[in-house]
C-alpha cells in the first residue's frame, strides 16, 4: 500500500507551509524595523555627542582666550611695559 497523499492533504500542507513562511517573514520584518530603529537612535546619540563636543571645544577656546588675555595684561603690568 502506497502512502500517496490526496489533493486535499497536499493543499492543506501547502497552505500550512505558506502560512509558516508568512509568519516567519513578518517576524523578520519586525526585527528589521527594530534594528533600523536602534540604528536611528544610535545615529541621533552620536550626533548629540558631536554637538556636545563642539560646544565644549568652543567653551574651551573662549576660556583659553580669556586666560591668555589676563596673562598678557599681567605680564605687561608686572613687566613694567
C-alpha positions in Angstrom: 0.0 0.0 0.0 1.5 3.3 -1.0 1.1 6.4 1.0 0.1 8.8 -1.7 -1.5 11.9 -0.4 -4.8 13.2 -1.7 -5.0 16.6 -3.3 -6.8 17.9 -0.2 -3.9 16.8 2.0 -1.4 18.4 -0.3 -3.3 21.7 -0.4 -3.6 21.7 3.4 0.2 21.1 3.8 1.0 23.7 1.2 -1.3 26.2 3.0 0.3 25.4 6.3 3.8 25.9 4.9 2.8 29.2 3.2 1.4 30.4 6.5 4.5 29.4 8.3 6.6 31.3 5.7 4.4 34.4 6.0 4.7 34.4 9.8 8.5 33.9 9.6 8.8 36.8 7.1 6.6 39.0 9.3 8.9 38.3 12.3 11.9 39.0 10.2 10.4 42.3 9.0 9.6 43.3 12.6 13.2 42.5 13.6 14.5 44.6 10.7 12.3 47.5 11.8 13.5 47.2 15.4 17.1 47.1 14.1 16.5 50.2 11.9 15.0 52.0 14.9 18.1 51.1 17.0 20.4 52.4 14.3 18.5 55.7 14.0 18.6 56.1 17.8 22.4 55.4 17.7 22.9 57.9 14.9 20.9 60.5 16.9 23.0 59.8 20.0 26.2 60.2 18.0 25.0 63.5 16.5 24.1 64.7 20.0 27.6 63.8 21.3 29.2 65.5 18.4 27.2 68.6 19.2 28.3 68.5 22.8 31.9 68.1 21.8 31.7 71.2 19.5 30.1 73.2 22.4 32.9 72.0 24.7 35.5 72.9 22.2 34.0 76.4 21.7 33.9 77.0 25.5 37.5 75.7 25.9 38.7 78.1 23.1 36.9 81.0 24.7 38.3 80.2 28.2 41.8 79.9 26.7 41.4 83.3 25.1 40.4 84.9 28.3 43.2 83.3 30.3 45.7 84.3 27.6 44.4 87.9 27.8 44.7 88.0 31.5 48.3 86.6 31.4 49.2 89.2 28.8 47.9 92.0 30.9 49.7 90.7 34.0 53.0 90.4 32.1 52.6 93.9 30.8 51.7 95.3 34.2 54.3 93.4 36.1 57.0 93.7 33.4 56.8 97.5 33.7 55.9 97.7 30.0 
